Amino acid sequence: MTSSIRRIFFSEVMIWIIFGAVCIISIWPLREKIKLGIDLVGGTYLTLEVDTKKALESDLVKKLQSVDSALKKAGLKNTPTKMIVNDVLQLTFSDVNSLQSALSVLKKEWQEEATVLAKENILFITHTTAMKDRLSDDAVQKNIDVLRTRLDRFSVAEIPIYRQGKNRIEIELPDVEDPQKAKEMIGKTALLEFRLVYQIASSEDDLLFDLEGEIPNDREILPGEKAKYGDRPYYLVEKYAEVTGKMLKSARPGLGGEMGFDPVVQFEFDSEGSEKFYHITSKNIGKNLAIVLDGEVISAPGIKTAISGMGSISGNFKSEEVKTLALLLQSGSFVAPVSFVEERQIGPSLGEAAIKSGLFSCIAGFILLFIFSMVFYKFSGFLAFLALLYNLILLLAGLALLQATLTLPGIAGIILTIGMAIDSAILVFEQIRDEIQEGVASKIAIKKGFSDAMAVILDANITTFLVGVVLYHVGNGPVQGFAVTLMLGIVATLIASLMFLRSLFAFVIKNSRKETISI
């Protein structure tokens, strides 16, 4: 081992070399570790329509389930018969006095949300126009939030999801390998419900025959999963579920079922769900409880004991299906179902020629920066260029670590931070020059130059970082992508300019035969 290599090996610079090598390994191959946005490589374009009427119906169901407790709290013991007909909640009372008392209580309870009218012995409850608009807007916005969670769990993939008109959502999926799988995940409502089973039959007609053609208002018939052999079963279940997937605290894939090693989804309720689930299971031991997913009964186990807190969902699942279902349940169900109204593949908006032009511009820019650094700051300029390359490696490693998608605005953020990195180096160099011109020794001048310039560099970068934080929180899609690359670039700049570059100078001064440094 030569003396030069030995000096490098046992110096502080060696730590930076190892760290840089780890970063390079983490981003290689670059194309696989950093995804490109839809403006660079194209992708799939989808338009969804939200069935906002279902959101209104869901709110009426909540009101239906809260009627008894509201009346009981007001001291009324005569509970009505409840049903929902054509977006109207109808409460039928046995006597007029109870109806009038309930009218007074419910008008006060829902004065800003619903209109309560009485006719004979029935109360008719409908949403106000303002409440309808609010519920519809909330349904679209909450569906967008659910989609963001499903498609971009870390909020850095730059998947544009935005609202179009009153009840439509547009999604752009960049560089998607399996559009059909993404579409399946997007299209699932993932509404999980637990409903009591009253009757099971091999066909819907058999159930209707037993019911003499009339289904009670508080019940409905749902299909079960198609069996491997034979037809699917049908279930007569309660119409409105008190326990739903919205009360889940967590959901994860696991093993269970009858054999103990079948793929299942293990779930845990929050405090409200645990209380309600215990209440249902404790009062219905011996009955079946249907686990309903998007209107289909996937299993209906018997209730053997009161259950609280945790459970599992089993069915004819494959391992990949269990993982997908767990993710969907964890991300939350749609407030209202969605349907696909448009689907098309789109090519890159910039095109391959523009990508090549962008790469050429970056290379040309680096060459010009190298020439500028060498002409104005000589050997110190070469060290600054090494710090610039190190800065870029750190930035790309950060993007790969966050699994970010790189788009044109993101590239703009990278270019901006490169400029800021050069600016930081110039501030340090000019400070060092001033110290040397005053007769200060190079070693002391370098130390003083870095310490004096640090306050200005930190001030400029921290204020810019705060702007990036604001952009990230108020923006979405490409704006967030720009903010992420800007913030990562600032962190990389501070590390490269204030720490890595200083270590290079210290190493050169310590191992140089000259007492001065070329700057």
C-alpha positions, 0 to 999 in steps of 0.5 A: 500500500503506497503512502498516498493510499494509506493517507486516504485510507486512514483519513476522514475522507475515507468515511465520505468515500464509503458513504458515497459508494453506498449511495451509488449502490443504492441507486443502481440501476438508476432507471429501476430505483427512480421512476419517471413521471407521466410527463416523461414516460406516459402512462394510464389516464382514468376518469372516475364518477362518484355515486354521490347518492350513495353518500346521502343514503349512507348518512340517512342510515346513520340517522336511522341507527341513531333515532332510538338513542336520540328519542330515548335521551329525550325520555321517549320510550315509544320507538318507531318503525324505521325504513328508507324509501327513495332517499327519505327516512320514514318513521312510523309511530303507533300514536300521534302524541309520540309522533309530535314529541319525536318531531320536536326532538328530531327537528332540534337534533337535525335542524341544520342537516335535515327537514322533518315533516309529519303526515298522519302517523309518519315522520318524513326526514329528508336532507336540506339542499345545503346538506346534500351539497356538503355530503356530495362534496365530502364524498368526492374529496374523501374518495380522493384522499382514499385514492391517494392513500391506496396509490401513493402511501408515502405521498411522493409518487407524484400521481396526479389525482384531482377533481373534475366538475361536481362528481368526477375524479381524474387520475394519471398513473405514470409508467404503470406496468400492470394498468389492470391491477391498478384499475382493480384496486382503484375500482374496489369500494372496499366497504366491509360490513358485519351483518346478522344472518337470518336465513341461508339458501342455495338460491335467491328464489328459495329465499323469496319463496320462504318469504312469500315474495316479500322481503322485510324492510329491515332485511335484504338478500345478498349473494355469497362467494361462488363455491369451487363446486356448485352454485353460490349460496344466498343470505338473508341479512340485516339491511343496515350494518352497525359495524363496518370497516370504518371502525377498523384500527388495523388490517394485515395479511396472515394465516388462519381459517379452518385448517389454520394455514389458509390466507386470511386478513387479520383485523383489529377494531378501534374502541367504538368498533370493539364495543359494538362488535361485542354487543352484537356477538354477545346477544346473538350466540348461536347465530351466523354473522355475515362478513360482507365485502362490497355487497357480497358475503365472503364468509358467514361463521357461527357466533360461538362466544362474545368477541371483542377487539380482533378477528379475521376474514377468511374465504377462497383467497390467494396470498396476493388477494389477501395482501391487496384486501388488507391494503384496501381495508387499511387505506379505508373504504370509499364514502361512495362507490365509483365507476369508470367513465373513461380509460385511455393510454397516453404517451409521454408529453415531452417525448424521448427527444425532450428527455435526451435534450434534458440530459444533454442540457444537464451534461452541458451545464456540468461541463460549463460549471467545471470550466467556471470553477477551474478558471475562477478558483483553480484547484479549489474549483475542482474540489467544489466540482467534486462536492457538486457531484457528491451533492447530486449522488446524495440527492438521487439516493434520497429520491430512491429511498423515498421511492419518488417519481421524477417529473419535469418540475422535480428536475427543475428542483434538482437544477435549482439546488445544484445552483444553490450548491455552487452559490454556497461554494462561492461564498466559502471561497470568497471568504477564504480569499479575503482571509488569505489576502489579509495574510492569514495562513491557508489552514486558518483561512479555510477554517475561518472561511467555512465558519464565517460563511456558514451563517449566510449559507444556513440562513439562505438554505433554511428559508428556502427549505421552509418554502419547500415545506409550504409548497409540499403541504399546500400543493399536490402532484407535480408541485409536491414533486418539486418541493420534495426534490428542493428540500432533499437538494437543500439537505444534500447541499448543506452536507456536501458544501459544509461537511464533505467539501471541508473534509476535502480541504482539510485532507489536501492541506494536511497532505500538501507540501505547499503552505498555500492552496490554489484558490 
